[in-house]
Amino acid sequence: MKNLAFHNSFQLNGVSFSSKDELLTFSKTINDSIYQFLSDWFSADDFVVVQTSGSTGKPKPISLKKEFMINSAKATGTFFDLEENTTALLCLSTDYIAGKMMLVRALTLGWNIDVVAPTSKVEIKKEYDFSAMVPLQLRSSLGEIPKIKKLIVGGGVVENDLIEAIQNLSTEVLTTYGMTETITHIAVKKLNNVISNDREKSHYKTLPNVKLSQDNRNCLVIDALKVSSEKIITNDVVRLISETEFEWLGRYDNVINSGGVKLHPEKIEEKLSKIIINRFFVIGIPDKRLGEKLILVIEGEEKNVTLKEVRKLKELSKYEVPKEVYFVDEFIETETKKIQRKKTLDLVNL
């Protein structure tokens, strides 16, 4: 993309720059990943090649238009009211889209952005207006989070106990909905300090210039022409509230049809997380009578959860109670630490 500039208020680790070359030279002193991305960003190409996370399939490279990435950055700035001279903390890897987009937002909107290592416990030395983390970082850094005014959390499920732990924080914490193809988030949901009703707690609201609909599977269809030239048909089953608001129910490819009843694993897992400390998931396996039967797979030693305890959980309907419990020493993950359910299931001695 020719003549792609950066905002004159942009700062990286407290340093201002008068030219792209100066910025590129400085970025080498931080890490190779940032230098490589900025080199790609300022190249003559109209697009950047990024890697998908691989959470719903094999990781693959896709091309994203720089114009769309800039539009996404502007939408985030508008939605969160993050103007010029916003202070931001980048603690995600810039090998993936979430980290890259923190840089694009800073370059486009004129933020002062600091970079720290993308470790599970984040080093936060001063106060910031904005940052983005994965759930593990939020959990490991709870004592430091109040130094950030607004925090978005993506790349995995935020468990119920973690949601409880952030309720009294001064930080506004929001979880995001999006994917590499939508250039990170197109919708967000408040996680703390929300009005105590289901509507506020469970619904995602879109960023500017995004309209939603459903296909015949009740899966979300995203119309966001500022960040994608085509409508994006997802595999996410939702309850659509309006064309800008929805409740996420789960992945279509995870839906379990057990005796004619459609079960959403993610909703069942949300309920089970109240009594299970270790990582776990529920999944359907073939069954002659039911077609598929629901089972529970837990990471770690066979000890702390029995079916008897699970059956006592009042939130579960009779269809949502797993028929069997299995234990696996260690779950198989993607490079971005998302659980690969089907590959992990292969480890189970059924």
C-alpha positions in Angstrom: 0.0 0.0 0.0 1.8 3.1 -1.2 2.4 6.1 1.0 1.1 4.4 4.1 2.0 6.7 6.9 1.6 6.7 10.7 0.0 9.2 13.0 2.3 12.0 14.1 1.4 11.3 17.8 2.3 7.7 17.6 4.9 6.5 20.2 6.5 3.1 20.7 8.0 2.4 24.2 8.0 6.2 24.8 9.8 7.1 21.6 8.5 9.3 18.7 9.6 8.8 15.1 10.1 11.2 12.2 10.2 8.4 9.5 9.3 4.8 8.8 12.9 3.9 8.5 13.6 5.3 12.0 10.6 3.3 13.4 11.7 0.1 11.7 15.3 0.4 13.0 14.0 1.0 16.5 11.6 -2.0 16.3 14.5 -4.3 15.7 15.6 -3.6 19.3 12.3 -4.9 20.6 11.8 -8.2 18.8 11.9 -9.8 15.3 8.2 -10.3 15.2 7.3 -6.6 15.6 10.0 -5.7 13.1 8.8 -8.2 10.5 5.2 -7.0 10.9 6.0 -3.4 10.6 8.2 -4.2 7.5 5.1 -5.9 6.0 2.9 -3.0 7.0 4.9 -0.4 5.3 5.6 -2.5 2.2 4.0 -1.6 -1.2 1.5 -4.5 -0.9 -2.1 -3.7 -0.2 -2.5 -6.7 2.2 -0.8 -8.4 5.1 -0.6 -12.2 5.3 -1.5 -13.5 8.8 -1.9 -16.9 10.3 -5.3 -18.1 11.7 -5.3 -19.4 15.2 -6.3 -23.0 14.2 -9.0 -23.3 16.9 -11.6 -24.4 14.4 -9.3 -26.2 12.0 -5.8 -26.4 10.8 -3.9 -23.0 11.0 -3.7 -21.4 7.6 -2.3 -18.1 6.2 -4.9 -15.6 4.9 -4.5 -12.2 3.3 -6.1 -9.1 5.0 -6.4 -5.8 3.3 -4.5 -3.0 5.0 -7.5 -0.7 4.3 -9.7 -3.1 6.3 -7.3 -3.3 9.1 -7.2 0.5 9.4 -11.0 0.6 9.3 -11.1 -2.0 12.1 -8.7 0.2 14.2 -10.9 3.2 13.7 -14.0 1.3 14.7 -12.3 0.2 18.0 -11.2 3.8 18.6 -14.7 5.1 18.1 -16.5 2.4 20.1 -14.2 2.7 23.2 -13.5 6.4 22.8 -9.8 5.9 22.5 -8.4 9.0 20.8 -5.0 10.4 20.0 -2.4 10.0 22.8 -4.3 7.0 24.4 -1.8 5.0 26.4 -1.9 1.3 25.5 -0.1 -1.9 26.6 0.8 -4.6 24.1 1.3 -7.9 25.9 0.2 -10.3 23.2 2.4 -12.0 20.6 2.5 -10.1 17.3 2.8 -13.4 15.5 -1.1 -13.4 15.5 -3.8 -10.9 14.5 -4.7 -9.7 18.0 -1.2 -8.5 18.7 -0.7 -7.1 15.2 -4.0 -5.1 15.5 -2.8 -3.5 18.7 0.1 -2.0 16.7 -2.2 -1.0 13.8 -4.6 0.8 16.3 -1.6 2.7 17.8 -0.2 3.6 14.3 -3.5 4.7 13.0 -5.0 6.5 16.0 -1.8 8.0 17.4 -1.5 6.0 20.6 1.5 5.8 22.9 2.0 2.0 23.1 4.4 0.1 25.3 5.5 -3.5 24.5 6.1 -6.1 27.2 6.8 -9.9 26.8 3.6 -11.9 26.0 3.9 -14.0 29.2 1.0 -15.4 31.2 1.7 -13.0 34.1 1.9 -9.6 32.5 4.4 -7.0 33.7 2.4 -3.7 34.2 4.7 -1.0 35.5 2.4 2.0 35.1 -1.2 3.0 34.3 -2.7 2.5 30.8 -6.0 3.5 29.1 -6.3 0.3 27.1 -5.0 -3.2 26.6 -5.9 -6.7 25.3 -5.2 -10.0 26.9 -6.1 -13.7 26.7 -8.0 -15.2 29.7 -4.8 -16.8 31.2 -3.1 -13.4 31.3 -6.1 -11.9 33.0 -6.2 -14.7 35.6 -2.5 -14.6 36.3 -2.3 -10.8 36.5 -5.4 -9.9 38.6 -3.4 -7.8 41.1 -2.1 -5.6 38.3 -5.3 -5.2 36.2 -6.6 -2.0 38.0 -3.7 -0.1 36.4 -5.6 -0.5 33.1 -8.8 1.5 32.5 -10.3 -0.6 29.7 -9.3 -4.2 29.0 -10.6 -6.5 26.2 -10.2 -10.3 26.6 -10.2 -12.7 23.7 -8.8 -16.0 22.4 -10.7 -18.3 24.8 -13.5 -18.7 27.3 -13.5 -16.6 30.4 -14.5 -19.0 33.2 -17.2 -18.2 35.7 -14.8 -18.0 38.7 -12.6 -15.5 36.8 -15.7 -13.4 36.0 -16.5 -13.4 39.7 -13.0 -12.4 40.6 -13.1 -9.2 38.4 -16.5 -7.9 39.5 -15.2 -5.3 41.9 -12.3 -4.1 39.8 -12.2 -0.5 38.7 -11.1 -1.7 35.2 -13.8 -2.1 32.6 -13.3 -5.6 31.3 -15.0 -6.8 28.1 -14.8 -10.1 26.2 -14.6 -10.0 22.5 -16.3 -11.8 19.6 -14.4 -12.1 16.3 -11.9 -14.1 14.3 -8.9 -13.5 12.0 -11.2 -13.1 9.0 -13.1 -10.2 10.7 -9.7 -8.6 11.8 -10.2 -9.4 15.5 -13.4 -8.2 17.3 -16.6 -7.1 15.7 -18.6 -7.3 18.9 -18.0 -7.1 22.7 -19.7 -8.0 25.9 -19.2 -6.5 29.3 -17.9 -8.9 32.0 -17.9 -6.8 35.1 -19.9 -4.0 36.7 -22.9 -4.8 34.6 -26.6 -4.4 35.5 -27.7 -7.5 37.3 -29.9 -9.0 34.6 -29.5 -11.6 31.9 -29.7 -9.1 29.0 -26.7 -7.2 30.1 -24.7 -10.3 31.1 -25.1 -12.5 28.1 -25.4 -10.2 25.1 -22.7 -9.0 22.6 -23.0 -5.6 21.0 -21.4 -4.8 17.7 -18.8 -2.2 16.8 -19.8 0.5 14.3 -20.6 -0.5 10.7 -21.5 -4.1 11.5 -24.9 -5.7 10.8 -25.9 -9.2 11.8 -28.3 -11.9 10.6 -28.7 -15.7 10.8 -28.7 -18.5 8.3 -31.0 -21.5 8.3 -28.8 -23.2 11.0 -29.3 -20.2 13.3 -25.6 -19.4 12.8 -24.4 -15.8 12.8 -23.9 -14.1 9.5 -21.7 -10.9 9.7 -22.1 -8.0 7.3 -19.1 -5.8 7.9 -18.1 -4.3 4.6 -15.5 -2.0 6.2 -13.5 -5.0 7.3 -14.5 -7.7 4.9 -15.6 -7.5 1.2 -18.0 -10.4 1.6 -20.5 -11.5 4.2 -19.0 -13.9 6.7 -21.1 -17.0 7.4 -19.9 -18.4 10.8 -20.4 -21.7 12.5 -21.5 -19.9 15.7 -25.1 -20.6 16.8 -26.6 -17.5 18.3 -29.9 -16.0 19.6 -30.2 -12.8 17.6 -31.6 -9.9 19.6 -31.3 -7.3 16.9 -29.1 -6.6 13.9 -26.5 -5.3 16.3 -26.9 -7.5 19.4 -26.8 -11.3 20.0 -26.3 -14.0 22.6 -23.7 -16.6 21.7 -24.9 -20.2 22.3 -22.0 -22.3 20.9 -20.3 -23.8 17.8 -22.5 -25.5 15.3 -19.9 -28.2 14.8 -19.9 -28.9 18.5 -23.7 -29.3 18.8 -24.6 -32.7 20.1 -27.8 -34.4 19.0 -28.7 -36.8 21.8 -32.0 -38.6 21.3 -33.3 -35.7 19.2 -32.3 -33.0 21.8 -29.7 -30.5 20.6 -27.2 -29.7 23.3 -24.7 -26.8 23.2 -21.5 -28.0 24.9 -20.3 -24.4 25.7 -23.5 -23.6 27.7 -23.2 -26.9 29.6 -19.5 -26.2 30.3 -20.5 -22.8 31.7 -22.7 -24.5 34.3 -20.2 -27.2 35.1 -17.4 -24.7 35.7 -19.0 -24.0 39.1 -17.9 -27.4 40.4 -14.9 -28.4 38.3 -11.6 -26.7 39.0 -9.4 -28.5 36.3 -9.8 -27.8 32.6 -12.5 -29.8 31.0 -14.9 -30.1 28.1 -18.1 -32.0 27.1 -18.4 -33.7 23.8 -20.7 -36.2 22.0 -19.6 -39.7 21.1 -21.6 -42.3 19.0 -24.3 -44.2 20.8 -26.6 -46.9 19.4 -29.7 -45.7 21.3 -29.3 -41.9 21.4 -27.3 -41.3 18.2 -24.8 -39.4 20.3 -24.3 -39.4 24.1 -22.8 -36.6 26.2 -19.6 -37.3 28.0 -17.3 -35.2 30.2 -13.5 -35.1 29.7 -11.4 -33.7 32.5 -7.7 -32.8 32.4 -5.6 -34.3 35.3 -5.7 -37.1 37.8 -8.9 -39.2 38.3 -10.1 -37.9 41.6 -12.2 -34.8 42.2 -15.4 -35.1 40.2 -18.0 -37.9 40.1 -21.2 -38.2 38.1 -23.0 -38.2 41.4 -21.7 -34.6 42.1 -22.5 -33.5 38.6 -26.1 -34.8 38.8 -26.6 -32.7 41.9 -26.0 -29.5 40.0 -29.4 -27.9 39.8 -28.6 -25.7 36.8 -28.3 -28.8 34.5 -31.4 -30.1 32.8 -31.7 -33.9 32.7 -30.4 -33.9 29.1 -27.3 -31.9 30.0 -26.0 -34.4 32.6 -23.0 -36.3 31.1 -23.5 -40.0 30.8 -19.8 -40.8 31.6 -16.7 -39.0 32.9 -13.2 -39.6 31.5 -9.8 -38.2 32.6 -6.8 -37.3 30.4 -3.3 -36.4 31.7 -2.9 -33.4 29.4 -5.2 -31.8 26.8 -3.9 -31.3 23.2 -3.8 -27.5 22.3 -3.4 -25.3 19.3 -0.3 -23.0 19.1 -2.6 -20.3 20.7 -3.4 -22.5 23.6 -7.0 -23.4 22.6 -8.1 -26.9 23.4 -8.4 -29.3 20.5 -11.4 -31.3 21.6 -11.5 -34.0 18.9 -7.8 -34.7 19.0 -7.9 -34.8 22.9 -10.9 -37.2 22.6 -8.6 -39.6 20.7 -6.5 -39.9 23.9 -9.5 -41.2 25.8 -9.9 -45.0 26.2 -13.5 -45.3 25.3 
